[in-house]
Amino acid sequence: FLRRVFLYLRGSLMKIKKVLNNNAAVIDDFGNEVIVIGKGICFKRKVGELINSNLVEKRFCLSSDEMNLNLQKLIISLPLSEINIVDHIVKNIRMSLTKKISDSIYVSLADHIHYCLKNYNEGIVIRNELINEISKFYSDEFILGQEAVQFIFEETGVELPIDEAAFIAMHIINAEIADGGGTSNVRKITIIIDEILQIIANYFNLKFDEKSLAYFRLIRHLKYFSRSVVLKNEFTNDPQSEILKEMLKSSYYEAYMCAINIQEFIRVKYKVEVGNEALTYLIIHIQRLLGEKDDYNE
């Protein structure tokens, strides 16, 4: 008994606050709910009983109570093998990207991978109609999606279609965006980027050099611009931007008119008013593309 008390005080034993299943529990760690996972750690154990921390393989303490609760709900029904797969994929994402990744990715990715494996076993194939756009506009995230699909194959023997790399990439992109709103918003953002590129290409009869610096900068800007459209963020109309817009109109008239077309398109289709500041950035990026136009069409 004294040895158990000593181990508990030292932190080697943890008191169960909630049993999720045989392999997972919730403990109270200085006021924070921590999900602990390990093979059989809760077998025949009840709330209030102790488990040995040496048996714990993984710990999760997400950044909000809501996310913690959602992950708990998922873990109740998920096999340990799938949790291990998700944890490995998320760790690889965070090691590979310099961007901050929301803890929400644990919940969204665990749910997605569970159902895509279930669909595979039932012979259901879901195609991603934006796979080409995702692979072009979000190449880093798409590569990580491909690595995730490969890891799933290595762990389960399930060979998922390449479409799944794009779906996983969309979950990564959503986790990069504060208050992203889910993969449905990622889909809308991607569509808007493609629509704007089509307007530019048609206006100038332009074929993009997707390896050029100007194209890379344009795509990077359109990600933020399109996100603002989808999230209905307010575009500014300050006097300085008005002055700059008029200067750009005088110097780069064709780029200006193309940007005006984009502004009108967004207003009509998405009911969002693009302000002068956003318009000036569009003009600048379009003009940079025009500086490389001759190279594109050689």
C-alpha positions as CSV (number, residue, x, y, z in Angstrom):
1,F,0.0,0.0,0.0
2,L,2.8,2.5,0.9
3,R,4.5,1.7,-2.4
4,R,1.3,2.5,-4.3
5,V,1.0,5.8,-2.4
6,F,4.7,6.6,-3.2
7,L,4.3,5.8,-6.9
8,Y,1.1,7.9,-7.1
9,L,2.8,10.9,-5.5
10,R,5.7,10.5,-7.8
11,G,3.4,10.5,-10.8
12,S,4.0,6.9,-11.9
13,L,0.3,6.1,-11.1
14,M,-2.6,8.1,-12.4
15,K,-6.2,8.2,-11.2
16,I,-8.8,7.5,-13.8
17,K,-11.4,10.3,-14.2
18,K,-13.2,8.7,-17.1
19,V,-12.9,5.3,-18.9
20,L,-13.2,5.7,-22.7
21,N,-12.5,2.0,-23.6
22,N,-10.1,-0.7,-22.7
23,N,-7.2,1.3,-24.3
24,A,-8.0,4.8,-23.3
25,A,-8.9,6.9,-20.3
26,V,-9.2,10.5,-19.2
27,I,-7.1,11.6,-16.2
28,D,-6.9,15.0,-14.3
29,D,-3.5,16.5,-14.7
30,F,-3.4,19.6,-12.5
31,G,-6.9,20.7,-13.6
32,N,-6.5,19.7,-17.2
33,E,-8.2,16.7,-18.8
34,V,-5.6,14.6,-20.5
35,I,-6.5,11.6,-22.7
36,V,-4.1,8.7,-22.2
37,I,-3.9,5.8,-24.5
38,G,-2.1,2.4,-24.2
39,K,-3.0,-1.2,-25.0
40,G,-5.3,-2.6,-22.2
41,I,-4.6,0.2,-19.7
42,C,-8.2,0.3,-18.7
43,F,-9.0,-3.4,-18.9
44,K,-11.3,-4.2,-15.9
45,R,-10.7,-0.8,-14.4
46,K,-13.2,1.8,-13.2
47,V,-13.3,5.5,-12.5
48,G,-11.1,6.4,-9.4
49,E,-8.8,3.4,-9.9
50,L,-5.1,3.9,-10.7
51,I,-3.2,3.0,-13.9
52,N,0.6,2.9,-14.3
53,S,1.9,5.8,-16.4
54,N,4.6,3.4,-17.8
55,L,1.8,1.7,-19.8
56,V,0.7,4.9,-21.4
57,E,1.8,5.1,-25.1
58,K,0.2,8.4,-26.0
59,R,-1.2,11.5,-24.3
60,F,-3.5,14.1,-25.8
61,C,-4.4,17.4,-24.2
62,L,-5.9,19.6,-27.0
63,S,-6.1,23.4,-26.8
64,S,-9.8,23.6,-25.9
65,D,-12.3,21.7,-23.8
66,E,-14.6,21.3,-26.8
67,M,-11.9,19.7,-29.0
68,N,-10.9,17.4,-26.1
69,L,-14.5,16.3,-25.7
70,N,-14.9,15.7,-29.4
71,L,-11.7,13.6,-29.5
72,Q,-12.9,11.6,-26.5
73,K,-16.1,10.8,-28.4
74,L,-14.1,9.6,-31.4
75,I,-11.7,7.5,-29.4
76,I,-14.5,5.6,-27.8
77,S,-15.4,4.0,-31.2
78,L,-11.9,4.0,-32.8
79,P,-9.5,1.0,-32.8
80,L,-6.1,1.7,-31.3
81,S,-4.4,1.1,-34.7
82,E,-6.3,4.1,-36.2
83,I,-5.4,6.4,-33.4
84,N,-1.7,5.5,-33.8
85,I,-2.0,6.2,-37.6
86,V,-3.5,9.6,-37.0
87,D,-1.0,10.5,-34.4
88,H,1.9,9.6,-36.7
89,I,0.4,11.6,-39.6
90,V,-0.2,14.7,-37.5
91,K,3.4,14.5,-36.1
92,N,4.7,14.3,-39.6
93,I,2.6,17.3,-40.7
94,R,3.8,19.4,-37.8
95,M,7.5,18.5,-38.4
96,S,7.2,19.3,-42.1
97,L,5.3,22.6,-42.1
98,T,6.5,25.9,-40.5
99,K,2.8,27.0,-40.2
100,K,0.9,26.6,-36.9
101,I,-1.5,23.7,-37.1
102,S,-4.6,23.7,-35.0
103,D,-5.3,20.8,-32.6
104,S,-8.6,20.4,-34.5
105,I,-6.7,18.3,-37.0
106,Y,-6.6,15.4,-34.6
107,V,-10.4,15.3,-34.5
108,S,-11.1,16.0,-38.2
109,L,-8.4,13.6,-39.5
110,A,-9.3,10.8,-37.1
111,D,-12.9,11.0,-38.2
112,H,-12.0,11.2,-41.9
113,I,-9.5,8.3,-41.9
114,H,-11.9,6.1,-40.0
115,Y,-14.7,6.6,-42.6
116,C,-12.4,6.4,-45.6
117,L,-11.2,3.0,-44.4
118,K,-14.8,2.0,-43.7
119,N,-15.7,3.1,-47.2
120,Y,-12.8,1.1,-48.7
121,N,-14.0,-2.1,-46.9
122,E,-17.5,-1.5,-48.3
123,G,-16.2,-0.8,-51.9
124,I,-17.2,2.8,-51.8
125,V,-14.9,5.2,-53.7
126,I,-15.3,9.0,-53.3
127,R,-13.6,11.2,-55.9
128,N,-12.2,14.6,-55.2
129,E,-13.1,16.9,-58.1
130,L,-10.6,19.5,-56.9
131,I,-7.6,17.2,-56.8
132,N,-5.8,19.1,-59.6
133,E,-6.4,22.4,-58.0
134,I,-5.3,21.2,-54.5
135,S,-2.1,19.7,-55.9
136,K,-1.3,23.0,-57.7
137,F,-2.3,25.6,-55.1
138,Y,-1.3,23.6,-52.0
139,S,1.6,21.5,-53.2
140,D,3.2,21.1,-49.7
141,E,-0.1,19.9,-48.1
142,F,-0.8,17.6,-51.0
143,I,2.6,16.0,-50.7
144,L,1.9,15.4,-47.0
145,G,-1.5,13.9,-48.0
146,Q,0.4,11.5,-50.3
147,E,2.7,10.6,-47.5
148,A,-0.3,9.9,-45.2
149,V,-1.9,7.7,-47.8
150,Q,1.4,5.8,-48.2
151,F,1.7,5.4,-44.4
152,I,-1.9,4.1,-44.2
153,F,-1.0,1.5,-46.8
154,E,2.1,0.4,-44.9
155,E,0.1,0.1,-41.7
156,T,-3.1,-1.5,-43.0
157,G,-2.4,-2.8,-46.5
158,V,-5.3,-0.6,-47.7
159,E,-4.3,1.2,-50.9
160,L,-6.4,4.3,-51.0
161,P,-7.0,6.3,-54.2
162,I,-4.9,9.4,-54.8
163,D,-8.1,11.4,-54.2
164,E,-7.6,10.7,-50.5
165,A,-4.3,12.7,-50.6
166,A,-6.3,15.7,-51.7
167,F,-8.9,15.2,-49.0
168,I,-6.2,14.9,-46.3
169,A,-4.5,18.0,-47.7
170,M,-7.8,19.8,-47.3
171,H,-7.9,18.9,-43.6
172,I,-4.4,20.2,-43.2
173,I,-5.2,23.4,-45.0
174,N,-8.3,23.9,-42.7
175,A,-6.1,23.3,-39.6
176,E,-3.7,26.1,-40.9
177,I,-6.5,28.7,-41.0
178,A,-7.8,30.3,-37.8
179,D,-11.5,29.7,-37.6
180,G,-11.3,27.9,-41.0
181,G,-14.8,26.6,-40.9
182,G,-14.1,23.1,-42.1
183,T,-13.1,21.5,-45.4
184,S,-16.2,22.9,-47.0
185,N,-14.6,26.4,-46.8
186,V,-11.3,25.0,-48.1
187,R,-13.2,23.8,-51.1
188,K,-14.8,27.2,-51.7
189,I,-11.5,29.0,-51.3
190,T,-9.9,26.6,-53.9
191,I,-12.7,27.2,-56.3
192,I,-12.5,31.0,-56.0
193,I,-8.7,30.8,-56.6
194,D,-9.3,28.8,-59.8
195,E,-12.1,31.2,-61.0
196,I,-9.8,34.2,-60.5
197,L,-7.0,32.5,-62.4
198,Q,-9.5,31.8,-65.3
199,I,-10.5,35.4,-65.4
200,I,-6.9,36.5,-65.7
201,A,-6.0,33.9,-68.2
202,N,-9.0,34.7,-70.4
203,Y,-8.6,38.5,-70.1
204,F,-4.9,38.4,-71.4
205,N,-5.1,35.1,-73.3
206,L,-2.4,34.0,-71.0
207,K,-0.8,30.6,-70.2
208,F,0.7,30.6,-66.7
209,D,4.2,29.5,-66.0
210,E,3.4,27.7,-62.7
211,K,7.1,27.6,-61.8
212,S,7.6,31.3,-62.0
213,L,8.0,33.6,-58.9
214,A,5.2,35.9,-60.1
215,Y,2.7,33.0,-60.3
216,F,3.8,31.7,-56.8
217,R,3.3,35.1,-55.3
218,L,-0.1,35.5,-57.0
219,I,-1.3,32.1,-55.7
220,R,-0.1,33.0,-52.2
221,H,-2.0,36.2,-52.3
222,L,-5.2,34.6,-53.7
223,K,-5.3,32.1,-50.8
224,Y,-5.7,35.0,-48.4
225,F,-7.9,37.0,-50.7
226,S,-10.3,34.1,-51.4
227,R,-10.4,33.2,-47.7
228,S,-11.5,36.7,-46.9
229,V,-14.3,36.4,-49.5
230,V,-15.5,33.0,-48.1
231,L,-15.3,34.2,-44.5
232,K,-17.1,37.5,-45.5
233,N,-14.3,39.5,-43.9
234,E,-14.6,43.3,-44.5
235,F,-12.3,44.8,-47.1
236,T,-11.0,48.3,-46.3
237,N,-11.5,51.5,-48.4
238,D,-9.1,53.9,-46.8
239,P,-8.1,57.2,-48.7
240,Q,-4.5,56.1,-49.1
241,S,-5.5,53.0,-51.0
242,E,-7.8,55.1,-53.2
243,I,-4.8,57.3,-54.2
244,L,-2.6,54.3,-54.9
245,K,-5.4,52.7,-56.9
246,E,-5.6,55.7,-59.2
247,M,-1.8,55.8,-59.6
248,L,-1.8,52.1,-60.6
249,K,-4.7,52.7,-63.0
250,S,-2.7,55.3,-64.8
251,S,0.5,53.2,-65.0
252,Y,-1.0,49.7,-65.4
253,Y,-4.3,50.2,-67.1
254,E,-4.8,46.6,-68.4
255,A,-3.9,45.1,-65.1
256,Y,-6.3,47.5,-63.4
257,M,-9.2,46.6,-65.7
258,C,-8.6,42.9,-65.1
259,A,-8.7,43.5,-61.4
260,I,-11.9,45.5,-61.8
261,N,-13.4,42.5,-63.6
262,I,-12.4,40.3,-60.7
263,Q,-13.9,42.8,-58.2
264,E,-17.2,42.8,-60.1
265,F,-17.2,39.0,-60.4
266,I,-16.8,38.6,-56.6
267,R,-19.5,41.2,-56.0
268,V,-22.0,39.5,-58.2
269,K,-21.4,35.9,-57.4
270,Y,-20.3,36.0,-53.8
271,K,-22.0,39.3,-52.6
272,V,-18.8,40.6,-51.2
273,E,-17.5,44.1,-51.9
274,V,-13.8,44.1,-52.6
275,G,-12.2,47.3,-51.2
276,N,-9.5,49.5,-52.7
277,E,-6.7,48.0,-50.7
278,A,-7.4,44.5,-51.9
279,L,-7.9,45.8,-55.4
280,T,-4.4,47.4,-55.4
281,Y,-2.8,44.2,-54.4
282,L,-4.6,42.4,-57.2
283,I,-3.4,45.0,-59.7
284,I,0.2,44.6,-58.5
285,H,0.2,40.8,-58.7
286,I,-1.5,40.8,-62.2
287,Q,1.1,43.3,-63.5
288,R,3.9,41.1,-62.2
289,L,2.4,38.3,-64.3
290,L,2.2,40.5,-67.4
291,G,5.9,41.3,-66.9
292,E,6.5,37.6,-67.7
293,K,3.8,37.3,-70.3
294,D,6.2,37.0,-73.2
295,D,8.0,34.1,-71.5
296,Y,4.8,32.3,-70.9
297,N,3.8,32.3,-74.5
298,E,7.1,31.5,-76.2
